Every structure is written in C-alpha cells, then in structure tokens.
Amino acid sequence: MERQLLEINNGSEVEITKNGYLYVYVSNESKGGVYFDDLMIEHFKKSLLEETHYYPFGLVMSGISSKALINSPTNRFKYNDREEQRQEFSGGCGLEWLDYGARMYDNQIGRWHVQDNYSEVYYGLTPYNYAGNTPINAIDIDGNLFIFANGFMLGQWSETRLPTYQPRDGTAPANTYAPDRGFYSDGSRNNGKKFENDYWEGVDAKYMEAYKDKNVLYTNGSFTPKATANARYNEGMKAAEDLIAKLEAGEVTLKDGETIKIVGHSQGAAYAAGIATGLLGSKYGSLIEFVDYLSPHQPGDIRHPALVKGRQFSTKSDEVSSKGPIAKNFGNSKYEKIPGAEWGEERESYDGGRGGHSVGTWLNDLIDYWRGLGIKVTVHE
C-alpha cells in the first residue's frame, strides 16, 4: 500500500494511503496535550476512521464517537495522554481504567481507586476525587518529589569577607561560607546550619500545591560571585550522585510511577541542570518531569540536558542576571535563552526585587502560568 506522510503544525504526522483514507498520528510522548478543536478535514472518501468525544471526567461518549476500522492503528493514549487499560487480557476484556502511574483512574465514575497520598492537605475533598471535581478547569498531575536548589546567598558570603574571631580550638567561626550540597527535607544549609530566613518566599509552597506534592528536598546551590555556570553544573552532577545513593539506600523513597521535579533559582539554575543530567544517567532519569529555571544566572552558559523538559522564567530588567553593573561583576551574566529549554515566561521588566531577580517576584506569574496549563491553584489575598 502506497503511503504519503505530511507534517502538520503541532508535530503530528498525517498519513494519506492510496485508497484515500486519512490517518492522523499524534505523538503520545509529547509533553503537552494536542487538541484538534479547530481542525478542518476534507474526507477523501467521506469517512473518518476514528473520532472520539469525552464526558468531562473522561468517559467516552459512544453515541457521537466512531470506532476505528479493523486492522487500523490503535491509539491507547487519549484522555490527558494517559494509557487506556482496554482489552489487555487474553479473553479480550480489560480493566477499562486509565494508568496515571501511581494510581489507576476510573473515568466511568470520575474517581481514583486509591486514596491520594497527600489527602490530608485537601481535607475538604474526598481522597478519591479527580482534579478537585473540576475536570473542565484542572487536570490531575501525579508526582511525588520536588528538588529546590537555591541561588547565591549574599549575606553568608559577605560575612566571610569581614574579619572574624578564630576560636583557640581551631574550629571554624560560625559565619564560614560553606554551602551544603546535600539534600534535606526541612531546608537548605550553610556551614551545617539551616537558613534563618525563608529563601523561597512561598514559591516552593505554591509549587507543592500546584502539583499536589509534599515530598520535598532542598539543596544549596550558592557559589561565589564570579563562579561560572559550568562550575555550578559540575557541582550539580556531584550532588546527583549523592541523591542517587540516598535513593538506593532507601533514605529517599519513590513509589512506582512517581516523578521528580527540579526547580533552580539564580546560581542554582545551572546547579539544577547538573542534578538533572546526573540523574539522567541513572535509572531515575526517566522519572524527571521537568526542570524549572527561575531568574537563571548566566543562562546562555547553562547546559540543559536533552530529553528533559526545561522551562525558563527570566526578566529583561533583572539587575543580577540580565543587565547592569551587578550582572557584569557577577560572572558577566546577561539576558539570554537557555539552549534546549522552552520559555515559561519572558518578562520585560519588574519593579522591585532587584528588577525581578528575587524568587518571590515570580509567585503571581507562576500561578498565572499554571492556570494557563489547566492546573488549579488558590490565591490567598
């Protein structure tokens, strides 16, 4: 059978066979959903091979949907890009559920068959509900490990530039600049001590809410002012080895189907890229869902790993990483695109927070970005 393949604007392939049938293949490995709300097709034989409509919670509306012809390609990844468990048994029957990894979803009743691991966070909802019972405005994304890598700590570094008292016993003074590259569930550390202030300014909490994920690790991605992105990347690679060892030893646990999400800010962006690359070379690499780069420092020099979704959030007025004397003196950072990453948001300017560099300046923009993806996030005035 002669075949003709065409490419349409969302990256899908259209196959036109000699007998006039039209097949549209959507890549089920793509990171986002692909929709054909406005697709216009002139049918060669006035017959569409498959057309599927859904009720809000994902059950197929059989009355206005069509079934594929015999021997035509079968696409099991449909509603929310999740695989249908259909006719998987030898007798031709199946569970009729959708596989979300950590949990199986029944779209006939719009419920999970297993409780949400973090249902106590959403005490007003049943632990079996899907997408907060708002499937039109939200999608349910599973995932249970966040890694937050902070950036430069000016206060900690500047204290080491001042005269300090050296104890007679030879121990290091309290203000030694010694970023801890380890992973901790209760916050980052310098010189063995937790940060006194909330570095993330609530951004980490909103990430947890948006992705329904309370399993969190923090690591210190602070370096000296003139450190290169390559040096921070290499340190991230070493930190990944430590994380892998913790995963292998059971100190950090992941259930089947759970994903790893990494967020790096400022200097911590290149460090986060190194962590992702280090994980990518292990059996945990396939679990990385995304790496978000907030106000990335020296973005043009960051080596974002291939095969991993990367999202960049930068501001052109950023006084630390985009323009001005601080950016020039701190490694000559300038406004650039991270090779291999996509834009999460590109801001022209921001009043305050060193021109939009501070991590807290991204809070409202991240909420708007997530809502644009269909992720439900609450705002507390």
RAKA-V429312 format. One record per residue. N is the residue number from 1. RES is the residue in one letter. NEAR is the number of other ideal C-beta (glycine too) atoms within 10 Angstrom. Layout:
{{N & RES & NEAR} {N & RES & NEAR}}
This chain:
{{1 & M & 6} {2 & E & 7} {3 & R & 9} {4 & Q & 9} {5 & L & 10} {6 & L & 11} {7 & E & 9} {8 & I & 14} {9 & N & 5} {10 & N & 13} {11 & G & 10} {12 & S & 15} {13 & E & 13} {14 & V & 14} {15 & E & 14} {16 & I & 15} {17 & T & 13} {18 & K & 9} {19 & N & 9} {20 & G & 11} {21 & Y & 17} {22 & L & 17} {23 & Y & 17} {24 & V & 18} {25 & Y & 13} {26 & V & 19} {27 & S & 13} {28 & N & 13} {29 & E & 7} {30 & S & 13} {31 & K & 11} {32 & G & 9} {33 & G & 12} {34 & V & 14} {35 & Y & 9} {36 & F & 13} {37 & D & 4} {38 & D & 5} {39 & L & 9} {40 & M & 5} {41 & I & 10} {42 & E & 6} {43 & H & 11} {44 & F & 12} {45 & K & 9} {46 & K & 7} {47 & S & 11} {48 & L & 13} {49 & L & 15} {50 & E & 15} {51 & E & 11} {52 & T & 15} {53 & H & 11} {54 & Y & 15} {55 & Y & 13} {56 & P & 13} {57 & F & 18} {58 & G & 20} {59 & L & 15} {60 & V & 18} {61 & M & 10} {62 & S & 10} {63 & G & 6} {64 & I & 9} {65 & S & 12} {66 & S & 13} {67 & K & 12} {68 & A & 15} {69 & L & 10} {70 & I & 5} {71 & N & 6} {72 & S & 12} {73 & P & 10} {74 & T & 10} {75 & N & 16} {76 & R & 14} {77 & F & 16} {78 & K & 18} {79 & Y & 19} {80 & N & 18} {81 & D & 17} {82 & R & 22} {83 & E & 16} {84 & E & 21} {85 & Q & 16} {86 & R & 16} {87 & Q & 14} {88 & E & 13} {89 & F & 10} {90 & S & 6} {91 & G & 6} {92 & G & 8} {93 & C & 10} {94 & G & 12} {95 & L & 15} {96 & E & 15} {97 & W & 19} {98 & L & 23} {99 & D & 16} {100 & Y & 18} {101 & G & 16} {102 & A & 18} {103 & R & 20} {104 & M & 16} {105 & Y & 25} {106 & D & 18} {107 & N & 23} {108 & Q & 13} {109 & I & 12} {110 & G & 18} {111 & R & 15} {112 & W & 21} {113 & H & 12} {114 & V & 12} {115 & Q & 11} {116 & D & 19} {117 & N & 18} {118 & Y & 14} {119 & S & 14} {120 & E & 9} {121 & V & 13} {122 & Y & 14} {123 & Y & 7} {124 & G & 5} {125 & L & 12} {126 & T & 13} {127 & P & 15} {128 & Y & 16} {129 & N & 16} {130 & Y & 24} {131 & A & 22} {132 & G & 14} {133 & N & 13} {134 & T & 13} {135 & P & 20} {136 & I & 8} {137 & N & 11} {138 & A & 18} {139 & I & 17} {140 & D & 19} {141 & I & 19} {142 & D & 21} {143 & G & 20} {144 & N & 23} {145 & L & 23} {146 & F & 21} {147 & I & 24} {148 & F & 28} {149 & A & 32} {150 & N & 27} {151 & G & 29} {152 & F & 22} {153 & M & 22} {154 & L & 12} {155 & G & 12} {156 & Q & 19} {157 & W & 17} {158 & S & 12} {159 & E & 15} {160 & T & 14} {161 & R & 8} {162 & L & 7} {163 & P & 5} {164 & T & 13} {165 & Y & 7} {166 & Q & 10} {167 & P & 10} {168 & R & 5} {169 & D & 5} {170 & G & 6} {171 & T & 9} {172 & A & 12} {173 & P & 12} {174 & A & 12} {175 & N & 18} {176 & T & 15} {177 & Y & 17} {178 & A & 15} {179 & P & 23} {180 & D & 18} {181 & R & 19} {182 & G & 15} {183 & F & 22} {184 & Y & 14} {185 & S & 10} {186 & D & 9} {187 & G & 17} {188 & S & 25} {189 & R & 18} {190 & N & 21} {191 & N & 15} {192 & G & 10} {193 & K & 13} {194 & K & 12} {195 & F & 17} {196 & E & 9} {197 & N & 8} {198 & D & 13} {199 & Y & 22} {200 & W & 22} {201 & E & 16} {202 & G & 12} {203 & V & 23} {204 & D & 20} {205 & A & 14} {206 & K & 20} {207 & Y & 20} {208 & M & 18} {209 & E & 18} {210 & A & 19} {211 & Y & 20} {212 & K & 21} {213 & D & 22} {214 & K & 15} {215 & N & 18} {216 & V & 21} {217 & L & 20} {218 & Y & 24} {219 & T & 27} {220 & N & 28} {221 & G & 30} {222 & S & 26} {223 & F & 25} {224 & T & 14} {225 & P & 13} {226 & K & 10} {227 & A & 19} {228 & T & 14} {229 & A & 25} {230 & N & 14} {231 & A & 17} {232 & R & 29} {233 & Y & 24} {234 & N & 17} {235 & E & 21} {236 & G & 28} {237 & M & 18} {238 & K & 12} {239 & A & 25} {240 & A & 23} {241 & E & 14} {242 & D & 15} {243 & L & 24} {244 & I & 18} {245 & A & 11} {246 & K & 15} {247 & L & 19} {248 & E & 12} {249 & A & 8} {250 & G & 7} {251 & E & 10} {252 & V & 18} {253 & T & 11} {254 & L & 16} {255 & K & 13} {256 & D & 6} {257 & G & 15} {258 & E & 18} {259 & T & 20} {260 & I & 25} {261 & K & 23} {262 & I & 28} {263 & V & 26} {264 & G & 31} {265 & H & 29} {266 & S & 30} {267 & Q & 33} {268 & G & 32} {269 & A & 37} {270 & A & 33} {271 & Y & 35} {272 & A & 33} {273 & A & 30} {274 & G & 28} {275 & I & 32} {276 & A & 28} {277 & T & 22} {278 & G & 23} {279 & L & 27} {280 & L & 17} {281 & G & 13} {282 & S & 15} {283 & K & 10} {284 & Y & 19} {285 & G & 18} {286 & S & 12} {287 & L & 20} {288 & I & 23} {289 & E & 19} {290 & F & 20} {291 & V & 28} {292 & D & 25} {293 & Y & 28} {294 & L & 29} {295 & S & 31} {296 & P & 34} {297 & H & 31} {298 & Q & 24} {299 & P & 25} {300 & G & 13} {301 & D & 19} {302 & I & 29} {303 & R & 18} {304 & H & 25} {305 & P & 21} {306 & A & 10} {307 & L & 10} {308 & V & 20} {309 & K & 16} {310 & G & 25} {311 & R & 19} {312 & Q & 24} {313 & F & 24} {314 & S & 24} {315 & T & 27} {316 & K & 14} {317 & S & 17} {318 & D & 30} {319 & E & 18} {320 & V & 26} {321 & S & 29} {322 & S & 24} {323 & K & 17} {324 & G & 17} {325 & P & 8} {326 & I & 17} {327 & A & 22} {328 & K & 11} {329 & N & 12} {330 & F & 22} {331 & G & 23} {332 & N & 11} {333 & S & 25} {334 & K & 15} {335 & Y & 16} {336 & E & 16} {337 & K & 15} {338 & I & 25} {339 & P & 13} {340 & G & 15} {341 & A & 23} {342 & E & 13} {343 & W & 11} {344 & G & 19} {345 & E & 16} {346 & E & 12} {347 & R & 18} {348 & E & 8} {349 & S & 10} {350 & Y & 20} {351 & D & 8} {352 & G & 10} {353 & G & 18} {354 & R & 19} {355 & G & 24} {356 & G & 25} {357 & H & 27} {358 & S & 21} {359 & V & 24} {360 & G & 14} {361 & T & 23} {362 & W & 26} {363 & L & 15} {364 & N & 11} {365 & D & 17} {366 & L & 20} {367 & I & 18} {368 & D & 11} {369 & Y & 18} {370 & W & 20} {371 & R & 15} {372 & G & 9} {373 & L & 12} {374 & G & 16} {375 & I & 19} {376 & K & 16} {377 & V & 16} {378 & T & 8} {379 & V & 10} {380 & H & 4} {381 & E & 2}}
